[in-house]
C-alpha cells in the first residue's frame, strides 16, 4: 500500500496541472470533459468569464434555483465567485436542472447504498441499488495532500467534528471512510484544495450525512 500510494503521488505531481484555480474543470454532459473542450455549453447554460463586479446574487438575479445549480455545476461556493474564472451560467433553470455530469446508473455497485467520488470530474454521487439519487460538487486533496482512490466503507459519522491535525478546523457533517480521511462540509473554490478529505457544499453534506449509513460502500475513482 505504501509503494502504491508513493507511485500515485508521483503521478499526481506530474499530471495535476488540469486542476487550477484560474481554469477550473467543467465536466461535459458525459462527465469526462473540461471547459476548454466544450465547443457549446450544455443545454440551459451559457459559458461566461466572471468579472470583478459579479456575485452569485447578481449573476442569477436572486433566483435560488439558479444559484443552487450554479454552485453545483461550477464546484463553487458563494465565497469563491472571483474575476477571471470561466463558468457555466444557468439561463434556463428547468433545462439546466436536467444536467447530470456523472453516470446516472452504475452496474458494479458494491452495496445497496454507495457513495462514489469522481476525482477527475470533481463530483460525487449517492447511489441506491445502482441508481443515482443525488449528486454534487467536491473539492478533493491537492497534489501534495492527495485524496487516495480505492474501495472503502463508512466507518462512522460525526456531526460536529473538528480537525485534530489542522488547527481545530471545523469539519461539519463528517463521514469517515479511511483512517484520517473524511467526507465533510468545507469551502469549495472550484478545484482540489483539501488536505486529502472530500469537501462538500453545506446542503450536500447535510443530505449525504442523513442518508448514508455505517458500512455503506465508498468508492473513490
Helices and strands as residue ranges (DSSP letters): H 2-15, G 16-18, G 35-37, E 45-49, H 56-59, H 64-74, G 78-80, E 86-90, H 93-96, E 113-118, E 123-128, E 131-137, E 150-153, E 156-162, E 170-178, E 181-185, E 198-200, H 202-211, E 217-220
